Amino acid sequence: MYVNRKLADKAKGLLGQFHVLLVTGARQSGKSTLLRKIFPDHKYLSLDDLRIRSQANEEPASFFDYYQSPVIIDEVQYAPDLLPYIKLAVDENKFCETSSSYILTGSQKFAVMDQIQESLAGRMAILNLNTLSVEELRDQDLDLPAWTEIVYRSLYPEPYLNAKLDLNLWFEGYVQAWLNRDIRQNLKNSHLRVFDKFLQLIAVRLTGEENYNSIAKELGVSRLTVQSWAALLEKTQILYSLQPYHSNLGKRIIKSAKVYFFDTGLANYLSGFLNPDQISNNIMTGPLFENFIVSEVLKFFDNRGIKAPLYFFRENNGTEVDLIIDLKDRLLAIEIKSTSMPNKSHIKSLLRFAELSDKPVVNLLVCNSGKELKLDNLVRVVPWQDLSLVLRELTQHR
């Protein structure tokens, strides 16, 4: 089964505006499936194929004589020597009315990906594809299960859409393939087993503020080592670092970031929960639901090719708002609760933040209720299933 991806509209809209389109995203997020679906006239080349990769690295000058544009080059970070030839071809034809001749994908943001962006600056459009979103499932009129079932299966396309798949084996294979291809080369051999424990510690500290000193002590490695590992997870789009909201709120703000997984299903697998019932009734229920919602908001903006203006707010006295969306002229303040029965105690931080803010604030409480509720005239209670519809309305992004 194929789910229509929201990013397809943006990608097709860029066709003809740029000679190069780069689509980034974590492994197995659906990049090659999407591009082959919406650009059927482009020849598809995967550099995961060792034969094609060898040809690209050993004979880059003649590579495009054999594989003429338009072409999709999957996992282009494996053949950085192709970049000068792509740049040369683009510059020779930059005044031609041609659609994107070169569509590139990459699963990581290491030095090679930085080199790609630097080499093709001004010639290339960049989009980021996340895993499936609730919005995409709704737009295709697919029935939505409970949020715990979504988190258990994850929103990577293959495990979500294939009900017969052994999820434990799939995630085990995913983590090992990701480690071997993208991470292992950046780790010391002595750190490989410790890194597995690091992944689990990050998962059980989900939605908490970065505390690398504590993790380093528990693992018996240096704080700098832990920081470098976290950076690797961000570059391979496994972790997302949510920054605090500053504005004019001064010294009241705690300035360390909070850590989330791009896909909550991976966090759940690393946490060791074996079925949806376990997810709904344990100490991790709140953090997993919060991660699920933050991930959905991040996807909402990524799917429209917009840098997500996301932050969180926390005062030294403990007042916290889970998510702040800065729309320049106003702020959306979102409190996230896994409860199906919200009450006024859940909105105190929203009201406090609205008092402090120097911009107009729209307050939302996202929870597990089946319908919109009213607790206060200043706060809109939104069920998680309707979040994308409300964001469309409030941001005016369709």
RODO-2510 file (C-alpha; in nm, 4 decimals, decimal comma):
residues 398
     n   res          X          Y          Z
     1     m     0,0000     0,0000     0,0000
     2     y     0,1223     0,3494    -0,0848
     3     v     0,0328     0,6529     0,1252
     4     n     0,0357     0,9818    -0,0631
     5     r     0,3049     1,1976     0,0919
     6     k     0,2355     1,5616     0,1685
     7     l     0,5869     1,6594     0,0615
     8     a     0,5060     1,5459    -0,2940
     9     d     0,3162     1,8705    -0,3598
    10     k     0,6170     2,0787    -0,2593
    11     a     0,8634     1,8624    -0,4541
    12     k     0,6574     1,8785    -0,7736
    13     g     0,6155     2,2528    -0,7249
    14     l     0,9933     2,2921    -0,7311
    15     l     1,0177     2,1033    -1,0598
    16     g     1,1376     2,3553    -1,3159
    17     q     1,2581     2,6103    -1,0607
    18     f     1,5851     2,4337    -0,9756
    19     h     1,8165     2,2037    -1,1661
    20     v     1,8919     2,0027    -0,8494
    21     l     1,6571     1,8800    -0,5777
    22     l     1,7999     1,7243    -0,2585
    23     v     1,5652     1,5228    -0,0353
    24     t     1,7064     1,4326     0,3061
    25     g     1,5550     1,2125     0,5725
    26     a     1,6223     0,9134     0,7956
    27     r     1,6693     0,5717     0,6440
    28     q     1,3425     0,3940     0,5588
    29     s     1,1396     0,7177     0,5747
    30     g     1,0269     0,6610     0,2136
    31     k     1,2507     0,8956     0,0118
    32     s     1,3186     0,6667    -0,2855
    33     t     0,9576     0,5406    -0,2934
    34     l     0,8262     0,8970    -0,3018
    35     l     1,0642     1,0195    -0,5726
    36     r     1,0156     0,7197    -0,7993
    37     k     0,6409     0,7649    -0,7649
    38     i     0,6238     1,1359    -0,8499
    39     f     0,9140     1,1511    -1,0983
    40     p     0,8636     0,8343    -1,3091
    41     d     1,0589     0,9756    -1,6055
    42     h     1,3808     1,0090    -1,4038
    43     k     1,6208     0,7141    -1,4145
    44     y     1,6694     0,5759    -1,0633
    45     l     2,0195     0,4912    -0,9349
    46     s     2,0887     0,3703    -0,5818
    47     l     2,4403     0,4086    -0,4469
    48     d     2,3561     0,1365    -0,1950
    49     d     2,4196    -0,0811    -0,5023
    50     l     2,7935    -0,1440    -0,4713
    51     r     2,8357    -0,1823    -0,8469
    52     i     2,6886     0,1603    -0,9200
    53     r     2,8699     0,3141    -0,6228
    54     s     3,2025     0,1800    -0,7466
    55     q     3,1400     0,3217    -1,0925
    56     a     3,0460     0,6624    -0,9477
    57     n     3,3608     0,6807    -0,7337
    58     e     3,6077     0,5344    -0,9805
    59     e     3,4822     0,6972    -1,3005
    60     p     3,2923     1,0131    -1,1989
    61     a     3,3873     1,1946    -1,5219
    62     s     3,2143     0,9357    -1,7403
    63     f     2,9348     0,8466    -1,4969
    64     f     2,6893     1,0960    -1,6434
    65     d     2,7791     1,0012    -1,9971
    66     y     2,6388     0,6601    -1,9164
    67     y     2,3567     0,7751    -1,6895
    68     q     2,2255     1,0902    -1,8531
    69     s     1,9882     1,3280    -1,6792
    70     p     1,7163     1,3439    -1,5664
    71     v     1,8260     1,1074    -1,2924
    72     i     1,7553     1,0249    -0,9263
    73     i     2,0715     0,9427    -0,7285
    74     d     1,9822     0,7731    -0,4016
    75     e     2,2242     0,8046    -0,1025
    76     v     2,4496     1,0489    -0,2870
    77     q     2,6759     1,0890     0,0186
    78     y     2,8498     0,7668    -0,0907
    79     a     2,9907     0,9324    -0,4057
    80     p     3,1056     1,2873    -0,3235
    81     d     3,3243     1,2972    -0,6363
    82     l     3,0071     1,3295    -0,8447
    83     l     2,9370     1,6768    -0,7069
    84     p     3,1778     1,8806    -0,9239
    85     y     3,0349     1,7187    -1,2366
    86     i     2,6777     1,7907    -1,1300
    87     k     2,7751     2,1516    -1,0606
    88     l     2,9466     2,1794    -1,4006
    89     a     2,6477     2,0328    -1,5835
    90     v     2,4093     2,2666    -1,4026
    91     d     2,6203     2,5753    -1,4758
    92     e     2,6435     2,4866    -1,8441
    93     n     2,2643     2,4614    -1,8668
    94     k     2,1483     2,7114    -1,6067
    95     f     1,9655     2,9300    -1,8588
    96     c     1,7773     2,6381    -2,0122
    97     e     1,4129     2,5845    -1,9274
    98     t     1,4536     2,2381    -1,7822
    99     s     1,3008     2,0498    -1,4928
   100     s     1,5137     1,9274    -1,2039
   101     s     1,7752     1,7261    -1,3935
   102     y     1,9352     1,5815    -1,0802
   103     i     1,7340     1,4621    -0,7837
   104     l     1,9536     1,3548    -0,4922
   105     t     1,8753     1,1867    -0,1616
   106     g     2,0793     1,1515     0,1556
   107     s     2,0142     0,9804     0,4897
   108     q     2,2636     1,1729     0,6951
   109     k     2,4015     1,5201     0,7541
   110     f     2,7694     1,4445     0,7889
   111     a     3,0518     1,6352     0,6213
   112     v     2,9622     1,5012     0,2749
   113     m     2,6078     1,6334     0,3067
   114     d     2,7467     1,9711     0,4107
   115     q     2,9740     1,9545     0,1054
   116     i     2,6740     1,8867    -0,1186
   117     q     2,4909     2,1911     0,0106
   118     e     2,8005     2,4106    -0,0199
   119     s     2,8906     2,2909    -0,3714
   120     l     2,5407     2,3392    -0,5090
   121     a     2,4371     2,6520    -0,3183
   122     g     2,1984     2,8598    -0,5260
   123     r     2,1457     2,5717    -0,7675
   124     m     1,9580     2,3329    -0,5409
   125     a     1,6361     2,3128    -0,3420
   126     i     1,6411     2,1080    -0,0197
   127     l     1,3469     1,9232     0,1353
   128     n     1,3298     1,6901     0,4343
   129     l     1,1090     1,3801     0,4408
   130     n     1,0089     1,2421     0,7778
   131     t     0,8254     0,9179     0,8464
   132     l     0,4505     0,9015     0,7833
   133     s     0,2325     1,1558     0,9615
   134     v    -0,1158     1,1361     1,1077
   135     e    -0,2101     1,4154     0,8660
   136     e    -0,1130     1,2001     0,5670
   137     l    -0,3102     0,9051     0,7004
   138     r    -0,6155     1,1244     0,7563
   139     d    -0,5914     1,2835     0,4125
   140     q    -0,6052     0,9362     0,2586
   141     d    -0,9104     0,8501     0,4711
   142     l    -0,7277     0,5728     0,6546
   143     d    -0,8753     0,4734     0,9882
   144     l    -0,6626     0,5895     1,2789
   145     p    -0,6014     0,3401     1,5588
   146     a    -0,5299     0,4456     1,9165
   147     w    -0,2169     0,6564     1,9560
   148     t    -0,0560     0,3725     2,1499
   149     e    -0,0959     0,1422     1,8487
   150     i     0,0617     0,4044     1,6205
   151     v     0,3553     0,4452     1,8571
   152     y     0,3939     0,0684     1,8912
   153     r     0,4039     0,0120     1,5146
   154     s     0,5899     0,3398     1,4493
   155     l     0,5288     0,5568     1,1439
   156     y     0,8118     0,4220     0,9326
   157     p     0,6112     0,3209     0,6228
   158     e     0,7027    -0,0492     0,6171
   159     p     0,6197    -0,1500     0,9752
   160     y     0,3126     0,0755     0,9910
   161     l     0,1560    -0,0519     0,6693
   162     n     0,2531    -0,4193     0,6984
   163     a     0,0471    -0,5679     0,9801
   164     k     0,2146    -0,9091     0,9377
   165     l     0,5643    -0,7757     0,9975
   166     d     0,7577    -0,8921     1,3032
   167     l     0,8184    -0,5484     1,4561
   168     n     1,0919    -0,6577     1,6937
   169     l     1,2962    -0,8121     1,4119
   170     w     1,2355    -0,5122     1,1850
   171     f     1,3584    -0,2615     1,4433
   172     e     1,6525    -0,4810     1,5362
   173     g     1,7542    -0,4944     1,1698
   174     y     1,6933    -0,1227     1,1253
   175     v     1,9142    -0,0258     1,4180
   176     q     2,1925    -0,2601     1,3104
   177     a     2,1835    -0,1442     0,9462
   178     w     2,1793     0,2193     1,0553
   179     l     2,4681     0,1593     1,2968
   180     n     2,6743    -0,0239     1,0363
   181     r     2,6175     0,2226     0,7525
   182     d     2,6082     0,5598     0,9215
   183     i     2,7424     0,5354     1,2760
   184     r     3,0051     0,2633     1,3145
   185     q     3,2681     0,4473     1,1125
   186     n     3,2429     0,7373     1,3594
   187     l     3,2838     0,5227     1,6727
   188     k     3,5828     0,3613     1,8372
   189     n     3,5548    -0,0188     1,8456
   190     s     3,5677    -0,0091     2,2246
   191     h     3,2581     0,2099     2,2283
   192     l     3,0259    -0,0039     2,0141
   193     r     2,8594    -0,1908     2,3013
   194     v     2,8459     0,1192     2,5179
   195     f     2,6724     0,3028     2,2345
   196     d     2,3865     0,0489     2,2446
   197     k     2,3353     0,1318     2,6129
   198     f     2,3517     0,5016     2,5280
   199     l     2,0606     0,4600     2,2842
   200     q     1,8502     0,2997     2,5558
   201     l     1,9343     0,5693     2,8094
   202     i     1,8363     0,8423     2,5635
   203     a     1,5043     0,6641     2,5020
   204     v     1,4100     0,6349     2,8689
   205     r     1,5030     1,0010     2,9223
   206     l     1,2650     1,0995     2,6436
   207     t     1,1411     1,4630     2,6423
   208     g     1,3774     1,5517     2,9260
   209     e     1,6396     1,8217     2,9192
   210     e     1,9868     1,7297     2,7990
   211     n     2,1908     1,5973     3,0907
   212     y     2,4987     1,4489     2,9309
   213     n     2,6994     1,4563     3,2548
   214     s     2,4599     1,2076     3,4145
   215     i     2,4602     0,9783     3,1111
   216     a     2,8391     0,9926     3,0825
   217     k     2,8827     0,8880     3,4464
   218     e     2,6391     0,6002     3,4059
   219     l     2,8208     0,4750     3,0948
   220     g     3,1730     0,5386     3,2196
   221     v     3,2727     0,7642     2,9296
   222     s     3,3452     1,1358     2,9005
   223     r     3,0805     1,4030     2,8605
   224     l     3,2383     1,5050     2,5274
   225     t     3,1961     1,1480     2,4019
   226     v     2,8268     1,1496     2,4911
   227     q     2,7824     1,4880     2,3250
   228     s     2,9472     1,3587     2,0077
   229     w     2,7160     1,0554     2,0059
   230     a     2,4098     1,2780     2,0457
   231     a     2,5346     1,4871     1,7541
   232     l     2,5591     1,1712     1,5406
   233     l     2,1984     1,0856     1,6242
   234     e     2,0874     1,4326     1,5202
   235     k     2,2833     1,4180     1,1945
   236     t     2,1231     1,0860     1,1005
   237     q     1,7830     1,2334     1,1927
   238     i     1,7146     0,9971     1,4793
   239     l     1,7097     1,2664     1,7492
   240     y     1,5588     1,6136     1,7434
   241     s     1,6825     1,8835     1,9802
   242     l     1,4100     2,1273     2,0872
   243     q     1,5497     2,4638     2,1921
   244     p     1,4094     2,6870     2,4697
   245     y     1,2073     2,9962     2,3830
   246     h     1,3886     3,3145     2,4837
   247     s     1,2357     3,6339     2,3428
   248     n     1,2332     3,8961     2,6189
   249     l     1,1686     3,6565     2,9036
   250     g     1,5231     3,7031     3,0299
   251     k     1,6891     3,5095     3,3070
   252     r     1,3751     3,3207     3,3996
   253     i     1,4476     3,0736     3,1191
   254     i     1,6442     2,7519     3,1634
   255     k     1,8659     2,7321     2,8569
   256     s     1,9327     2,3619     2,7965
   257     a     1,7538     2,1874     2,5088
   258     k     1,5062     1,8960     2,5309
   259     v     1,5562     1,5702     2,3417
   260     y     1,2987     1,3948     2,1220
   261     f     1,3043     1,1158     1,8659
   262     f     1,1933     1,1969     1,5128
   263     d     0,9890     0,8756     1,5220
   264     t     0,8329     0,7781     1,8538
   265     g     0,8123     0,4115     1,7503
   266     l     1,1910     0,3835     1,7566
   267     a     1,1949     0,5362     2,1055
   268     n     0,9334     0,2851     2,2142
   269     y     1,1346    -0,0081     2,0736
   270     l     1,4497     0,1073     2,2532
   271     s     1,2478     0,1492     2,5749
   272     g     1,1434    -0,2166     2,5524
   273     f     0,7623    -0,1959     2,5498
   274     l     0,6215    -0,5016     2,3722
   275     n     0,2595    -0,4063     2,3039
   276     p     0,0239    -0,1043     2,3021
   277     d    -0,1192    -0,1894     2,6445
   278     q     0,2235    -0,1499     2,8050
   279     i     0,2584     0,1923     2,6414
   280     s    -0,0706     0,3182     2,7859
   281     n    -0,0009     0,2419     3,1497
   282     n     0,3526     0,3098     3,2694
   283     i     0,5872     0,5902     3,3690
   284     m     0,6752     0,6500     3,0014
   285     t     0,3157     0,7056     2,8841
   286     g     0,3318     1,0844     2,9176
   287     p     0,6758     1,1242     2,7557
   288     l     0,5868     0,8930     2,4646
   289     f     0,2635     1,0846     2,3980
   290     e     0,4489     1,4170     2,4188
   291     n     0,7153     1,2920     2,1752
   292     f     0,4404     1,1686     1,9418
   293     i     0,2770     1,5135     1,9304
   294     v     0,6034     1,7098     1,8956
   295     s     0,7015     1,4789     1,6090
   296     e     0,3672     1,5411     1,4361
   297     v     0,4102     1,9195     1,4609
   298     l     0,7649     1,8913     1,3259
   299     k     0,6341     1,6869     1,0306
   300     f     0,3607     1,9436     0,9658
   301     f     0,6223     2,2067     0,8842
   302     d     0,8756     1,9755     0,7165
   303     n     0,6056     1,8465     0,4825
   304     r     0,5559     2,2004     0,3575
   305     g     0,9252     2,2724     0,3132
   306     i     0,9264     2,5144     0,6072
   307     k     1,1865     2,5270     0,8830
   308     a     0,9883     2,4390     1,1929
   309     p     0,9827     2,7391     1,4345
   310     l     0,9498     2,5169     1,7416
   311     y     1,0602     2,5834     2,0998
   312     f     0,9623     2,5011     2,4570
   313     f     0,9241     2,7282     2,7605
   314     r     1,0334     2,6621     3,1166
   315     e     1,0850     2,8958     3,4123
   316     n     1,3199     2,8272     3,6998
   317     n     1,0181     2,7776     3,9242
   318     g     0,9050     2,4810     3,7119
   319     t     0,6358     2,6456     3,4985
   320     e     0,6586     2,4749     3,1590
   321     v     0,4832     2,4844     2,8223
   322     d     0,5692     2,1818     2,6107
   323     l     0,5728     2,3493     2,2715
   324     i     0,5894     2,7070     2,1435
   325     i     0,5376     2,7753     1,7705
   326     d     0,6683     3,1183     1,6748
   327     l     0,4575     3,2589     1,3899
   328     k     0,6327     3,5997     1,4172
   329     d     0,3155     3,8028     1,4700
   330     r     0,1852     3,5640     1,7385
   331     l     0,2699     3,2466     1,9248
   332     l     0,0961     2,9114     1,9453
   333     a     0,1466     2,7676     2,2933
   334     i     0,0762     2,3932     2,3180
   335     e     0,0469     2,1876     2,6330
   336     i     0,0512     1,8089     2,5746
   337     k    -0,1246     1,5637     2,8057
   338     s    -0,1959     1,1936     2,7449
   339     t    -0,5154     1,2082     2,9519
   340     s    -0,8599     1,1588     2,8001
   341     m    -1,0137     1,3740     3,0766
   342     p    -0,8348     1,7114     3,0836
   343     n    -0,9036     1,9579     3,3636
   344     k    -0,8106     2,3139     3,4551
   345     s    -0,4913     2,2083     3,6323
   346     h    -0,3534     2,1118     3,2883
   347     i    -0,3734     2,4658     3,1541
   348     k    -0,2091     2,6666     3,4339
   349     s     0,1242     2,6896     3,2533
   350     l    -0,0460     2,8075     2,9339
   351     l    -0,2176     3,0910     3,1154
   352     r     0,1055     3,1844     3,2940
   353     f     0,2981     3,1957     2,9662
   354     a     0,0305     3,4121     2,8055
   355     e     0,0719     3,6634     3,0908
   356     l     0,4492     3,6803     3,0353
   357     s     0,4521     3,6937     2,6569
   358     d     0,5066     4,0202     2,4700
   359     k     0,3196     3,8746     2,1686
   360     p    -0,0415     3,7572     2,1292
   361     v    -0,0728     3,3908     2,2280
   362     v    -0,3131     3,1221     2,1029
   363     n    -0,3354     2,8456     2,3637
   364     l    -0,3913     2,4786     2,2780
   365     l    -0,4156     2,1733     2,5011
   366     v    -0,3579     1,8571     2,2943
   367     c    -0,4793     1,5406     2,4635
   368     n    -0,6375     1,1987     2,4116
   369     s    -0,9983     1,3173     2,4220
   370     g    -1,2255     1,2044     2,1391
   371     k    -1,3556     1,5528     2,0612
   372     e    -1,2828     1,9200     2,1181
   373     l    -1,3651     2,0330     2,4705
   374     k    -1,3923     2,3658     2,6473
   375     l    -1,2148     2,4255     2,9776
   376     d    -1,1475     2,7964     2,9541
   377     n    -1,2256     3,0729     2,7059
   378     l    -0,8515     3,1273     2,6580
   379     v    -0,7582     2,7641     2,5846
   380     r    -0,8709     2,5363     2,3022
   381     v    -0,8713     2,1635     2,3869
   382     v    -0,7775     1,9616     2,0771
   383     p    -0,7822     1,5816     2,0348
   384     w    -0,4558     1,4567     1,8844
   385     q    -0,6347     1,3247     1,5751
   386     d    -0,7406     1,6808     1,4815
   387     l    -0,4104     1,8561     1,5476
   388     s    -0,3093     1,8924     1,1818
   389     l    -0,6495     2,0396     1,0949
   390     v    -0,6131     2,2986     1,3707
   391     l    -0,2565     2,3815     1,2615
   392     r    -0,3777     2,4319     0,9041
   393     e    -0,6377     2,6734     1,0325
   394     l    -0,4089     2,8679     1,2632
   395     t    -0,1004     2,8844     1,0393
   396     q    -0,2910     2,9117     0,7087
   397     h    -0,0647     2,6446     0,5589
   398     r    -0,2682     2,3867     0,3679
***
